[in-house]
Amino acid sequence: MSEKTVLSMRNISKHFPGVLALDNVDFQLEVGEVHVLLGENGAGKSTLMKILSGAYSKDNGQIFLDGNEIDIRDPKHAIELGIGTIYQEFNLVPFFSAAENIFLGREFKTSAGTINWKKMYEEGKKAINLVGLNSSPRKRVRNMTVAEKQLIEIAKALSLNSRILIFDEPTATLSEKDVDHLFKLIRSLKAEGKSIVYISHRMEEIRSIGDRCTVLRDGKYIDTVRIKDTTRNDLIRMIAGRTVDLSKKCLVEPMEEVVLEVKGLEAPPKVKEVSFDLRKGEILGFAGLVGSGRTEVMKAIVGEIKKTRGTVVFENETINPRHPCEALRKGIVYLSEDRKDEGLVLKMNVRHNISLGNLKSICRRGFLSDKKDRKLARKYIQDLQIKCPGDRGRAENLSGGNQQKLVISRSLASNSKLFIFDEPTRGIDVGAKEEIYCILQRLAREGFGIIVISSELPELLRICNRIVVMREGKVTAILDNSDLSQDEVLNHAMGE
């Protein structure tokens, strides 16, 4: 252990029922460095960091802080030791304000012992300004966007003045502007001598922010390398254990028949005169900065938000669904970007999450057929190669990529004809991304209509036939992807 080493984890192992999540893993963190932790979903990254943050206890191994062996009892003890964590899954109280969430359990008190609300909101404003969020500290979390919630999580961790900060997929929901601000913040923390553990699947940001990286695969330690001395392809090979090329375009030829036509759609304040069409077998991408109105367009189509003008024609029939369930009955399914809160029933098992998509097919005289239920689940587990201990395991215990496959499998079970995917690969690794792309392409080849909203331009350029670019609620361009660059898409997204 060098003098620069602030943290050392040695031979860390962790078992869950039927799973060896960590197998004698080593990890070292130096003072004032950004150390990236890489690996596919299920590789053990989050488990290792949950042990460091006190959320899990280790089965074997040792942890040293400043050369002294420690035993982290719980999250509160980790905070006392100077270890702060920004989790990928939000840990916020929806009915509390931003300030209340940031200082939860550490409220400012008056001399009389009551909460000092003036001080709370003053300090809350400073905390959210630090992460670049232009919002009121009094705003309730339930009224925030996914990106705003992520920034509140970051503000909460920074307010603890931790010397070790763990960022678990912090940019998955942030705009490019927010990401730039976050990176500036991380660099300033690094200059102050704080040590950062950074978990991410986005290769371009890893090279921008990281000093060293440690790769895990299937719960095992693979290697630790200096990022500047390693190529992108080398890192992907280490992560996946094979060569994966995500840069090459792979387009499926669509049919001529139009399956969806949207004309003059308006849903104030985010959607203004949006028009586009979608052909059978086409993968149509939607690009734009966060807040451009992409998601709101799709929610207006399926009836989750009310449209005030415009027509939606699906399979030559004008439709006006008042609720997503009504759109689903017509054959249109919207898969939310928030798969944990809006896509899955996490406490329910894998089998029932799949069969929720088509209960009619597995019920007889109002009773569930266990045989049909099991058969349906096993079909999609096999077809989509969902990695799970069995169909009785809870959805919450699956990796991010397998949770996304589970959402897709339920949609397929519903016998829909048009699929709207909102950030389908958010927070999943390069190998799982490739598998999701293959599923989308297979659906396109079978004649389904596919819409993909994504903040990752390389993703849209890889699989989409055309890309609809939005800015401030309006369509600024519909671009053919035969010979399209990221710069051209960005120019339209930014109004240049």
Salt bridges, closest charged atoms under 4 A:
ASP23 OD2 - LYS220 NZ 3.35
GLU30 OE2 - ARG212 NH2 3.96
GLU33 OE2 - HIS35 ND1 3.16
GLU33 OE2 - ARG212 NH2 2.87
GLU40 OE2 - ARG242 NH1 3.68
ASP59 OD1 - LYS14 NZ 3.95
ASP59 OD2 - HIS15 ND1 3.19
ASP66 OD2 - ARG163 NH1 2.89
GLU89 OE2 - LYS340 NZ 3.57
GLU123 OE2 - LYS119 NZ 3.40
GLU123 OE2 - LYS126 NZ 3.33
GLU148 OE1 - LYS139 NZ 3.31
GLU153 OE1 - LYS156 NZ 3.40
GLU169 OE2 - HIS201 NE2 3.28
ASP211 OD1 - LYS190 NZ 2.88
ASP234 OD1 - ARG237 NH2 2.54
GLU257 OE2 - LYS280 NZ 3.64
GLU261 OE2 - LYS263 NZ 3.76
GLU266 OE2 - ARG309 NH1 3.95
ASP277 OD1 - ARG466 NH2 2.94
GLU282 OE2 - ARG279 NH2 3.65
GLU282 OE2 - ARG466 NE 2.67
GLU296 OE2 - LYS270 NZ 3.78
GLU304 OE2 - LYS299 NZ 3.56
GLU315 OE1 - LYS417 NZ 3.35
GLU317 OE2 - LYS330 NZ 3.00
GLU326 OE1 - ARG322 NE 3.34
ASP370 OD1 - ARG351 NH1 2.83
ASP370 OD2 - ARG374 NH1 2.80
ASP370 OD1 - ARG392 NH2 3.47
ASP373 OD2 - HIS352 NE2 3.28
ASP383 OD2 - LYS379 NZ 2.98
ASP391 OD2 - ARG351 NE 3.46
ASP391 OD2 - ARG378 NE 3.63
GLU396 OE1 - LYS347 NZ 3.10
GLU396 OE2 - ARG394 NH1 3.07
GLU423 OE2 - ARG294 NH2 3.95
GLU434 OE2 - ARG462 NH2 2.89
GLU435 OE1 - LYS405 NZ 2.43
GLU446 OE2 - ARG442 NE 3.77
GLU456 OE2 - ARG202 NE 3.67
GLU456 OE1 - LYS433 NZ 2.80
GLU472 OE2 - ARG471 NH2 3.72
